[in-house]
Amino acid sequence: MATCMVKTHLSLSHDPTLKGRPKGWTLPIRDILTYGGAGFIVPVAGDIKLMPGTSSDPAFRRIDVDVKTGKVKGLF
């Protein structure tokens, strides 16, 4: 399985305040997620908020805008 790391984009470490190539730090893994269907193992490092996935039938597919009137249909 492939590995995809979940961490801050602001640092090579888990800590966004450690800039450049920090030395002497340990990467704390707070969770490990497995996505067997996709073939991924995902270690989660630091204080990261994970977004929920989209369902197989997301609501945006039922939204339409009438270009002549500007009215939006399908929101509720």
PyMOL Python script that loads the backbone (N, CA, C, O; Angstrom):
from pymol import cmd

cmd.read_pdbstr("""\
ATOM      1  N   MET A   1       0.839  -1.191   0.000  1.00  0.00           N
ATOM      2  CA  MET A   1       0.000   0.000   0.000  1.00  0.00           C
ATOM      3  C   MET A   1       0.880   1.248   0.000  1.00  0.00           C
ATOM      4  O   MET A   1       1.971   1.253   0.569  1.00  0.00           O
ATOM      5  N   ALA A   2       0.399   2.281  -0.632  1.00  0.00           N
ATOM      6  CA  ALA A   2       1.096   3.568  -0.653  1.00  0.00           C
ATOM      7  C   ALA A   2       0.856   4.309   0.656  1.00  0.00           C
ATOM      8  O   ALA A   2      -0.120   4.045   1.359  1.00  0.00           O
ATOM      9  N   THR A   3       1.750   5.235   0.978  1.00  0.00           N
ATOM     10  CA  THR A   3       1.600   6.051   2.181  1.00  0.00           C
ATOM     11  C   THR A   3       1.414   7.497   1.779  1.00  0.00           C
ATOM     12  O   THR A   3       2.145   8.009   0.931  1.00  0.00           O
ATOM     13  N   CYS A   4       0.440   8.159   2.384  1.00  0.00           N
ATOM     14  CA  CYS A   4       0.170   9.575   2.150  1.00  0.00           C
ATOM     15  C   CYS A   4       0.113  10.250   3.515  1.00  0.00           C
ATOM     16  O   CYS A   4      -0.767   9.934   4.315  1.00  0.00           O
ATOM     17  N   MET A   5       1.035  11.177   3.801  1.00  0.00           N
ATOM     18  CA  MET A   5       1.140  11.815   5.114  1.00  0.00           C
ATOM     19  C   MET A   5       0.181  12.998   5.222  1.00  0.00           C
ATOM     20  O   MET A   5       0.054  13.795   4.293  1.00  0.00           O
ATOM     21  N   VAL A   6      -0.491  13.099   6.368  1.00  0.00           N
ATOM     22  CA  VAL A   6      -1.351  14.241   6.667  1.00  0.00           C
ATOM     23  C   VAL A   6      -0.625  15.079   7.712  1.00  0.00           C
ATOM     24  O   VAL A   6      -0.464  14.646   8.853  1.00  0.00           O
ATOM     25  N   LYS A   7      -0.181  16.289   7.323  1.00  0.00           N
ATOM     26  CA  LYS A   7       0.531  17.189   8.231  1.00  0.00           C
ATOM     27  C   LYS A   7       0.399  18.609   7.710  1.00  0.00           C
ATOM     28  O   LYS A   7      -0.174  18.830   6.644  1.00  0.00           O
ATOM     29  N   THR A   8       0.926  19.573   8.454  1.00  0.00           N
ATOM     30  CA  THR A   8       0.861  20.962   8.018  1.00  0.00           C
ATOM     31  C   THR A   8       1.697  21.177   6.754  1.00  0.00           C
ATOM     32  O   THR A   8       2.714  20.514   6.549  1.00  0.00           O
ATOM     33  N   HIS A   9       1.260  22.098   5.925  1.00  0.00           N
ATOM     34  CA  HIS A   9       2.021  22.450   4.725  1.00  0.00           C
ATOM     35  C   HIS A   9       3.048  23.550   5.021  1.00  0.00           C
ATOM     36  O   HIS A   9       3.838  23.911   4.149  1.00  0.00           O
ATOM     37  N   LEU A  10       3.037  24.077   6.239  1.00  0.00           N
ATOM     38  CA  LEU A  10       3.895  25.200   6.591  1.00  0.00           C
ATOM     39  C   LEU A  10       5.286  24.791   7.083  1.00  0.00           C
ATOM     40  O   LEU A  10       6.133  25.656   7.307  1.00  0.00           O
ATOM     41  N   SER A  11       5.534  23.502   7.253  1.00  0.00           N
ATOM     42  CA  SER A  11       6.822  23.034   7.761  1.00  0.00           C
ATOM     43  C   SER A  11       7.056  21.594   7.308  1.00  0.00           C
ATOM     44  O   SER A  11       6.110  20.873   6.992  1.00  0.00           O
ATOM     45  N   LEU A  12       8.324  21.182   7.281  1.00  0.00           N
ATOM     46  CA  LEU A  12       8.625  19.776   7.016  1.00  0.00           C
ATOM     47  C   LEU A  12       8.243  18.913   8.210  1.00  0.00           C
ATOM     48  O   LEU A  12       8.081  17.700   8.074  1.00  0.00           O
ATOM     49  N   SER A  13       8.099  19.531   9.376  1.00  0.00           N
ATOM     50  CA  SER A  13       7.711  18.814  10.588  1.00  0.00           C
ATOM     51  C   SER A  13       6.194  18.891  10.770  1.00  0.00           C
ATOM     52  O   SER A  13       5.475  19.336   9.876  1.00  0.00           O
ATOM     53  N   HIS A  14       5.723  18.458  11.923  1.00  0.00           N
ATOM     54  CA  HIS A  14       4.309  18.558  12.276  1.00  0.00           C
ATOM     55  C   HIS A  14       3.962  19.936  12.823  1.00  0.00           C
ATOM     56  O   HIS A  14       2.785  20.278  12.941  1.00  0.00           O
ATOM     57  N   ASP A  15       4.980  20.733  13.160  1.00  0.00           N
ATOM     58  CA  ASP A  15       4.807  22.026  13.828  1.00  0.00           C
ATOM     59  C   ASP A  15       4.986  23.159  12.823  1.00  0.00           C
ATOM     60  O   ASP A  15       6.080  23.318  12.280  1.00  0.00           O
ATOM     61  N   PRO A  16       3.941  23.953  12.555  1.00  0.00           N
ATOM     62  CA  PRO A  16       4.052  25.014  11.552  1.00  0.00           C
ATOM     63  C   PRO A  16       5.038  26.116  11.924  1.00  0.00           C
ATOM     64  O   PRO A  16       5.423  26.904  11.059  1.00  0.00           O
ATOM     65  N   THR A  17       5.460  26.195  13.193  1.00  0.00           N
ATOM     66  CA  THR A  17       6.414  27.235  13.591  1.00  0.00           C
ATOM     67  C   THR A  17       7.863  26.822  13.356  1.00  0.00           C
ATOM     68  O   THR A  17       8.754  27.669  13.416  1.00  0.00           O
ATOM     69  N   LEU A  18       8.120  25.546  13.091  1.00  0.00           N
ATOM     70  CA  LEU A  18       9.481  25.080  12.799  1.00  0.00           C
ATOM     71  C   LEU A  18       9.743  25.247  11.307  1.00  0.00           C
ATOM     72  O   LEU A  18       9.272  24.447  10.498  1.00  0.00           O
ATOM     73  N   LYS A  19      10.485  26.272  10.946  1.00  0.00           N
ATOM     74  CA  LYS A  19      10.717  26.600   9.534  1.00  0.00           C
ATOM     75  C   LYS A  19      12.005  25.964   9.016  1.00  0.00           C
ATOM     76  O   LYS A  19      12.854  25.519   9.788  1.00  0.00           O
ATOM     77  N   GLY A  20      12.126  25.933   7.695  1.00  0.00           N
ATOM     78  CA  GLY A  20      13.326  25.394   7.068  1.00  0.00           C
ATOM     79  C   GLY A  20      13.432  23.894   7.278  1.00  0.00           C
ATOM     80  O   GLY A  20      12.438  23.174   7.180  1.00  0.00           O
ATOM     81  N   ARG A  21      14.637  23.426   7.565  1.00  0.00           N
ATOM     82  CA  ARG A  21      14.880  22.006   7.856  1.00  0.00           C
ATOM     83  C   ARG A  21      15.171  21.863   9.342  1.00  0.00           C
ATOM     84  O   ARG A  21      16.335  21.871   9.741  1.00  0.00           O
ATOM     85  N   PRO A  22      14.148  21.735  10.162  1.00  0.00           N
ATOM     86  CA  PRO A  22      14.362  21.673  11.610  1.00  0.00           C
ATOM     87  C   PRO A  22      15.168  20.434  12.003  1.00  0.00           C
ATOM     88  O   PRO A  22      15.092  19.391  11.353  1.00  0.00           O
ATOM     89  N   LYS A  23      15.932  20.575  13.070  1.00  0.00           N
ATOM     90  CA  LYS A  23      16.755  19.468  13.567  1.00  0.00           C
ATOM     91  C   LYS A  23      16.294  19.091  14.970  1.00  0.00           C
ATOM     92  O   LYS A  23      15.796  19.937  15.712  1.00  0.00           O
ATOM     93  N   GLY A  24      16.460  17.829  15.329  1.00  0.00           N
ATOM     94  CA  GLY A  24      16.184  17.388  16.680  1.00  0.00           C
ATOM     95  C   GLY A  24      14.717  17.291  17.045  1.00  0.00           C
ATOM     96  O   GLY A  24      14.365  17.500  18.206  1.00  0.00           O
ATOM     97  N   TRP A  25      13.865  16.987  16.113  1.00  0.00           N
ATOM     98  CA  TRP A  25      12.438  16.852  16.421  1.00  0.00           C
ATOM     99  C   TRP A  25      11.983  15.441  16.082  1.00  0.00           C
ATOM    100  O   TRP A  25      12.599  14.753  15.269  1.00  0.00           O
ATOM    101  N   THR A  26      10.914  15.030  16.707  1.00  0.00           N
ATOM    102  CA  THR A  26      10.305  13.726  16.462  1.00  0.00           C
ATOM    103  C   THR A  26       8.915  13.952  15.902  1.00  0.00           C
ATOM    104  O   THR A  26       8.175  14.800  16.402  1.00  0.00           O
ATOM    105  N   LEU A  27       8.556  13.218  14.888  1.00  0.00           N
ATOM    106  CA  LEU A  27       7.240  13.365  14.270  1.00  0.00           C
ATOM    107  C   LEU A  27       6.210  12.545  15.048  1.00  0.00           C
ATOM    108  O   LEU A  27       6.220  11.315  14.984  1.00  0.00           O
ATOM    109  N   PRO A  28       5.317  13.224  15.786  1.00  0.00           N
ATOM    110  CA  PRO A  28       4.292  12.479  16.526  1.00  0.00           C
ATOM    111  C   PRO A  28       3.144  12.077  15.600  1.00  0.00           C
ATOM    112  O   PRO A  28       2.567  12.929  14.925  1.00  0.00           O
ATOM    113  N   ILE A  29       2.820  10.816  15.565  1.00  0.00           N
ATOM    114  CA  ILE A  29       1.691  10.324  14.778  1.00  0.00           C
ATOM    115  C   ILE A  29       0.534  10.117  15.743  1.00  0.00           C
ATOM    116  O   ILE A  29       0.620   9.293  16.653  1.00  0.00           O
ATOM    117  N   ARG A  30      -0.563  10.872  15.544  1.00  0.00           N
ATOM    118  CA  ARG A  30      -1.691  10.774  16.474  1.00  0.00           C
ATOM    119  C   ARG A  30      -2.754   9.796  16.010  1.00  0.00           C
ATOM    120  O   ARG A  30      -3.620   9.402  16.791  1.00  0.00           O
ATOM    121  N   ASP A  31      -2.697   9.400  14.742  1.00  0.00           N
ATOM    122  CA  ASP A  31      -3.675   8.454  14.220  1.00  0.00           C
ATOM    123  C   ASP A  31      -3.128   7.861  12.928  1.00  0.00           C
ATOM    124  O   ASP A  31      -2.287   8.467  12.265  1.00  0.00           O
ATOM    125  N   ILE A  32      -3.606   6.689  12.582  1.00  0.00           N
ATOM    126  CA  ILE A  32      -3.284   6.082  11.289  1.00  0.00           C
ATOM    127  C   ILE A  32      -4.598   5.655  10.653  1.00  0.00           C
ATOM    128  O   ILE A  32      -5.350   4.861  11.218  1.00  0.00           O
ATOM    129  N   LEU A  33      -4.858   6.192   9.477  1.00  0.00           N
ATOM    130  CA  LEU A  33      -6.082   5.879   8.741  1.00  0.00           C
ATOM    131  C   LEU A  33      -5.739   4.910   7.623  1.00  0.00           C
ATOM    132  O   LEU A  33      -4.677   5.019   7.011  1.00  0.00           O
ATOM    133  N   THR A  34      -6.621   3.973   7.354  1.00  0.00           N
ATOM    134  CA  THR A  34      -6.415   3.062   6.228  1.00  0.00           C
ATOM    135  C   THR A  34      -7.572   3.203   5.250  1.00  0.00           C
ATOM    136  O   THR A  34      -8.742   3.151   5.631  1.00  0.00           O
ATOM    137  N   TYR A  35      -7.228   3.378   4.013  1.00  0.00           N
ATOM    138  CA  TYR A  35      -8.198   3.446   2.926  1.00  0.00           C
ATOM    139  C   TYR A  35      -7.867   2.289   1.989  1.00  0.00           C
ATOM    140  O   TYR A  35      -7.185   2.461   0.979  1.00  0.00           O
ATOM    141  N   GLY A  36      -8.366   1.108   2.347  1.00  0.00           N
ATOM    142  CA  GLY A  36      -8.039  -0.111   1.620  1.00  0.00           C
ATOM    143  C   GLY A  36      -8.446  -0.087   0.167  1.00  0.00           C
ATOM    144  O   GLY A  36      -7.701  -0.559  -0.691  1.00  0.00           O
ATOM    145  N   GLY A  37      -9.617   0.454  -0.127  1.00  0.00           N
ATOM    146  CA  GLY A  37     -10.088   0.513  -1.509  1.00  0.00           C
ATOM    147  C   GLY A  37      -9.192   1.362  -2.384  1.00  0.00           C
ATOM    148  O   GLY A  37      -8.953   1.031  -3.545  1.00  0.00           O
ATOM    149  N   ALA A  38      -8.693   2.461  -1.828  1.00  0.00           N
ATOM    150  CA  ALA A  38      -7.802   3.350  -2.567  1.00  0.00           C
ATOM    151  C   ALA A  38      -6.353   2.885  -2.489  1.00  0.00           C
ATOM    152  O   ALA A  38      -5.510   3.332  -3.267  1.00  0.00           O
ATOM    153  N   GLY A  39      -6.063   1.982  -1.542  1.00  0.00           N
ATOM    154  CA  GLY A  39      -4.707   1.475  -1.398  1.00  0.00           C
ATOM    155  C   GLY A  39      -3.777   2.410  -0.652  1.00  0.00           C
ATOM    156  O   GLY A  39      -2.584   2.457  -0.951  1.00  0.00           O
ATOM    157  N   PHE A  40      -4.305   3.167   0.328  1.00  0.00           N
ATOM    158  CA  PHE A  40      -3.497   4.121   1.078  1.00  0.00           C
ATOM    159  C   PHE A  40      -3.475   3.808   2.563  1.00  0.00           C
ATOM    160  O   PHE A  40      -4.480   3.385   3.135  1.00  0.00           O
ATOM    161  N   ILE A  41      -2.324   4.019   3.178  1.00  0.00           N
ATOM    162  CA  ILE A  41      -2.177   4.103   4.624  1.00  0.00           C
ATOM    163  C   ILE A  41      -1.827   5.562   4.900  1.00  0.00           C
ATOM    164  O   ILE A  41      -0.902   6.102   4.295  1.00  0.00           O
ATOM    165  N   VAL A  42      -2.565   6.204   5.814  1.00  0.00           N
ATOM    166  CA  VAL A  42      -2.416   7.640   6.032  1.00  0.00           C
ATOM    167  C   VAL A  42      -2.076   7.933   7.492  1.00  0.00           C
ATOM    168  O   VAL A  42      -2.968   7.919   8.339  1.00  0.00           O
ATOM    169  N   PRO A  43      -0.787   8.202   7.810  1.00  0.00           N
ATOM    170  CA  PRO A  43      -0.438   8.660   9.152  1.00  0.00           C
ATOM    171  C   PRO A  43      -0.856  10.120   9.318  1.00  0.00           C
ATOM    172  O   PRO A  43      -0.637  10.933   8.421  1.00  0.00           O
ATOM    173  N   VAL A  44      -1.455  10.454  10.455  1.00  0.00           N
ATOM    174  CA  VAL A  44      -1.912  11.819  10.731  1.00  0.00           C
ATOM    175  C   VAL A  44      -0.992  12.409  11.794  1.00  0.00           C
ATOM    176  O   VAL A  44      -0.890  11.872  12.897  1.00  0.00           O
ATOM    177  N   ALA A  45      -0.320  13.520  11.463  1.00  0.00           N
ATOM    178  CA  ALA A  45       0.635  14.153  12.371  1.00  0.00           C
ATOM    179  C   ALA A  45       0.174  15.551  12.750  1.00  0.00           C
ATOM    180  O   ALA A  45      -0.308  16.303  11.903  1.00  0.00           O
ATOM    181  N   GLY A  46       0.324  15.897  14.024  1.00  0.00           N
ATOM    182  CA  GLY A  46       0.029  17.253  14.481  1.00  0.00           C
ATOM    183  C   GLY A  46      -1.455  17.537  14.591  1.00  0.00           C
ATOM    184  O   GLY A  46      -2.286  16.629  14.589  1.00  0.00           O
ATOM    185  N   ASP A  47      -1.770  18.834  14.687  1.00  0.00           N
ATOM    186  CA  ASP A  47      -3.144  19.293  14.896  1.00  0.00           C
ATOM    187  C   ASP A  47      -3.784  19.606  13.549  1.00  0.00           C
ATOM    188  O   ASP A  47      -3.900  20.773  13.175  1.00  0.00           O
ATOM    189  N   ILE A  48      -4.191  18.598  12.835  1.00  0.00           N
ATOM    190  CA  ILE A  48      -4.783  18.738  11.507  1.00  0.00           C
ATOM    191  C   ILE A  48      -6.261  18.406  11.597  1.00  0.00           C
ATOM    192  O   ILE A  48      -6.647  17.433  12.243  1.00  0.00           O
ATOM    193  N   LYS A  49      -7.089  19.216  10.948  1.00  0.00           N
ATOM    194  CA  LYS A  49      -8.522  18.949  10.864  1.00  0.00           C
ATOM    195  C   LYS A  49      -8.782  18.242   9.534  1.00  0.00           C
ATOM    196  O   LYS A  49      -8.441  18.763   8.473  1.00  0.00           O
ATOM    197  N   LEU A  50      -9.376  17.077   9.595  1.00  0.00           N
ATOM    198  CA  LEU A  50      -9.669  16.314   8.383  1.00  0.00           C
ATOM    199  C   LEU A  50     -11.059  16.664   7.880  1.00  0.00           C
ATOM    200  O   LEU A  50     -12.002  16.781   8.663  1.00  0.00           O
ATOM    201  N   MET A  51     -11.181  16.829   6.578  1.00  0.00           N
ATOM    202  CA  MET A  51     -12.477  17.148   5.977  1.00  0.00           C
ATOM    203  C   MET A  51     -13.202  15.857   5.623  1.00  0.00           C
ATOM    204  O   MET A  51     -12.576  14.886   5.196  1.00  0.00           O
ATOM    205  N   PRO A  52     -14.516  15.844   5.798  1.00  0.00           N
ATOM    206  CA  PRO A  52     -15.259  14.639   5.417  1.00  0.00           C
ATOM    207  C   PRO A  52     -15.276  14.469   3.903  1.00  0.00           C
ATOM    208  O   PRO A  52     -15.156  15.439   3.154  1.00  0.00           O
ATOM    209  N   GLY A  53     -15.424  13.259   3.477  1.00  0.00           N
ATOM    210  CA  GLY A  53     -15.484  12.980   2.044  1.00  0.00           C
ATOM    211  C   GLY A  53     -16.841  13.333   1.456  1.00  0.00           C
ATOM    212  O   GLY A  53     -17.818  13.515   2.184  1.00  0.00           O
ATOM    213  N   THR A  54     -16.892  13.425   0.162  1.00  0.00           N
ATOM    214  CA  THR A  54     -18.138  13.700  -0.537  1.00  0.00           C
ATOM    215  C   THR A  54     -18.859  12.383  -0.792  1.00  0.00           C
ATOM    216  O   THR A  54     -18.236  11.368  -1.107  1.00  0.00           O
ATOM    217  N   SER A  55     -20.166  12.415  -0.654  1.00  0.00           N
ATOM    218  CA  SER A  55     -20.945  11.202  -0.899  1.00  0.00           C
ATOM    219  C   SER A  55     -20.941  10.865  -2.390  1.00  0.00           C
ATOM    220  O   SER A  55     -20.443  11.641  -3.205  1.00  0.00           O
ATOM    221  N   SER A  56     -21.488   9.723  -2.735  1.00  0.00           N
ATOM    222  CA  SER A  56     -21.525   9.328  -4.145  1.00  0.00           C
ATOM    223  C   SER A  56     -22.550  10.140  -4.931  1.00  0.00           C
ATOM    224  O   SER A  56     -22.526  10.133  -6.162  1.00  0.00           O
ATOM    225  N   ASP A  57     -23.447  10.837  -4.241  1.00  0.00           N
ATOM    226  CA  ASP A  57     -24.440  11.691  -4.903  1.00  0.00           C
ATOM    227  C   ASP A  57     -24.477  13.058  -4.208  1.00  0.00           C
ATOM    228  O   ASP A  57     -25.428  13.341  -3.478  1.00  0.00           O
ATOM    229  N   PRO A  58     -23.453  13.921  -4.419  1.00  0.00           N
ATOM    230  CA  PRO A  58     -23.411  15.211  -3.742  1.00  0.00           C
ATOM    231  C   PRO A  58     -24.532  16.144  -4.207  1.00  0.00           C
ATOM    232  O   PRO A  58     -24.982  16.068  -5.350  1.00  0.00           O
ATOM    233  N   ALA A  59     -24.972  17.018  -3.310  1.00  0.00           N
ATOM    234  CA  ALA A  59     -26.101  17.914  -3.575  1.00  0.00           C
ATOM    235  C   ALA A  59     -25.828  18.891  -4.716  1.00  0.00           C
ATOM    236  O   ALA A  59     -26.770  19.328  -5.376  1.00  0.00           O
ATOM    237  N   PHE A  60     -24.567  19.245  -4.967  1.00  0.00           N
ATOM    238  CA  PHE A  60     -24.291  20.225  -6.019  1.00  0.00           C
ATOM    239  C   PHE A  60     -24.747  19.748  -7.395  1.00  0.00           C
ATOM    240  O   PHE A  60     -24.952  20.566  -8.291  1.00  0.00           O
ATOM    241  N   ARG A  61     -24.907  18.451  -7.575  1.00  0.00           N
ATOM    242  CA  ARG A  61     -25.364  17.933  -8.873  1.00  0.00           C
ATOM    243  C   ARG A  61     -26.823  18.278  -9.154  1.00  0.00           C
ATOM    244  O   ARG A  61     -27.261  18.223 -10.303  1.00  0.00           O
ATOM    245  N   ARG A  62     -27.572  18.632  -8.123  1.00  0.00           N
ATOM    246  CA  ARG A  62     -28.985  18.973  -8.294  1.00  0.00           C
ATOM    247  C   ARG A  62     -29.226  20.482  -8.336  1.00  0.00           C
ATOM    248  O   ARG A  62     -30.377  20.917  -8.368  1.00  0.00           O
ATOM    249  N   ILE A  63     -28.167  21.283  -8.337  1.00  0.00           N
ATOM    250  CA  ILE A  63     -28.299  22.739  -8.362  1.00  0.00           C
ATOM    251  C   ILE A  63     -28.144  23.222  -9.796  1.00  0.00           C
ATOM    252  O   ILE A  63     -27.271  22.765 -10.533  1.00  0.00           O
ATOM    253  N   ASP A  64     -29.011  24.157 -10.176  1.00  0.00           N
ATOM    254  CA  ASP A  64     -28.972  24.712 -11.527  1.00  0.00           C
ATOM    255  C   ASP A  64     -29.258  26.205 -11.447  1.00  0.00           C
ATOM    256  O   ASP A  64     -30.009  26.650 -10.580  1.00  0.00           O
ATOM    257  N   VAL A  65     -28.663  26.974 -12.343  1.00  0.00           N
ATOM    258  CA  VAL A  65     -28.908  28.412 -12.416  1.00  0.00           C
ATOM    259  C   VAL A  65     -29.504  28.712 -13.777  1.00  0.00           C
ATOM    260  O   VAL A  65     -28.940  28.355 -14.812  1.00  0.00           O
ATOM    261  N   ASP A  66     -30.663  29.380 -13.762  1.00  0.00           N
ATOM    262  CA  ASP A  66     -31.291  29.827 -15.008  1.00  0.00           C
ATOM    263  C   ASP A  66     -30.536  31.074 -15.459  1.00  0.00           C
ATOM    264  O   ASP A  66     -30.608  32.107 -14.793  1.00  0.00           O
ATOM    265  N   VAL A  67     -29.814  31.000 -16.574  1.00  0.00           N
ATOM    266  CA  VAL A  67     -28.965  32.111 -17.007  1.00  0.00           C
ATOM    267  C   VAL A  67     -29.765  33.326 -17.453  1.00  0.00           C
ATOM    268  O   VAL A  67     -29.247  34.442 -17.436  1.00  0.00           O
ATOM    269  N   LYS A  68     -31.011  33.132 -17.849  1.00  0.00           N
ATOM    270  CA  LYS A  68     -31.839  34.266 -18.274  1.00  0.00           C
ATOM    271  C   LYS A  68     -32.358  35.065 -17.089  1.00  0.00           C
ATOM    272  O   LYS A  68     -32.363  36.296 -17.118  1.00  0.00           O
ATOM    273  N   THR A  69     -32.795  34.367 -16.046  1.00  0.00           N
ATOM    274  CA  THR A  69     -33.385  35.050 -14.890  1.00  0.00           C
ATOM    275  C   THR A  69     -32.425  35.167 -13.713  1.00  0.00           C
ATOM    276  O   THR A  69     -32.638  35.998 -12.831  1.00  0.00           O
ATOM    277  N   GLY A  70     -31.374  34.354 -13.680  1.00  0.00           N
ATOM    278  CA  GLY A  70     -30.446  34.357 -12.557  1.00  0.00           C
ATOM    279  C   GLY A  70     -30.957  33.601 -11.347  1.00  0.00           C
ATOM    280  O   GLY A  70     -30.328  33.624 -10.289  1.00  0.00           O
ATOM    281  N   LYS A  71     -32.099  32.925 -11.490  1.00  0.00           N
ATOM    282  CA  LYS A  71     -32.677  32.178 -10.371  1.00  0.00           C
ATOM    283  C   LYS A  71     -31.954  30.845 -10.195  1.00  0.00           C
ATOM    284  O   LYS A  71     -31.610  30.159 -11.157  1.00  0.00           O
ATOM    285  N   VAL A  72     -31.742  30.514  -8.935  1.00  0.00           N
ATOM    286  CA  VAL A  72     -31.072  29.262  -8.585  1.00  0.00           C
ATOM    287  C   VAL A  72     -32.129  28.243  -8.201  1.00  0.00           C
ATOM    288  O   VAL A  72     -33.023  28.531  -7.405  1.00  0.00           O
ATOM    289  N   LYS A  73     -32.022  27.052  -8.767  1.00  0.00           N
ATOM    290  CA  LYS A  73     -32.963  25.971  -8.466  1.00  0.00           C
ATOM    291  C   LYS A  73     -32.212  24.824  -7.812  1.00  0.00           C
ATOM    292  O   LYS A  73     -31.034  24.606  -8.096  1.00  0.00           O
ATOM    293  N   GLY A  74     -32.887  24.095  -6.940  1.00  0.00           N
ATOM    294  CA  GLY A  74     -32.338  22.882  -6.369  1.00  0.00           C
ATOM    295  C   GLY A  74     -31.525  23.050  -5.102  1.00  0.00           C
ATOM    296  O   GLY A  74     -30.871  22.103  -4.666  1.00  0.00           O
ATOM    297  N   LEU A  75     -31.548  24.246  -4.489  1.00  0.00           N
ATOM    298  CA  LEU A  75     -30.787  24.425  -3.252  1.00  0.00           C
ATOM    299  C   LEU A  75     -31.441  23.733  -2.068  1.00  0.00           C
ATOM    300  O   LEU A  75     -30.753  23.154  -1.227  1.00  0.00           O
ATOM    301  N   PHE A  76     -32.768  23.790  -1.999  1.00  0.00           N
ATOM    302  CA  PHE A  76     -33.457  23.216  -0.837  1.00  0.00           C
ATOM    303  C   PHE A  76     -34.568  22.300  -1.259  1.00  0.00           C
ATOM    304  O   PHE A  76     -35.254  21.729  -0.411  1.00  0.00           O
TER     305      PHE A  76
END
""", "prot")
cmd.dss("prot")
cmd.show_as("cartoon", "prot")
cmd.util.cbc("prot")
cmd.orient("prot")
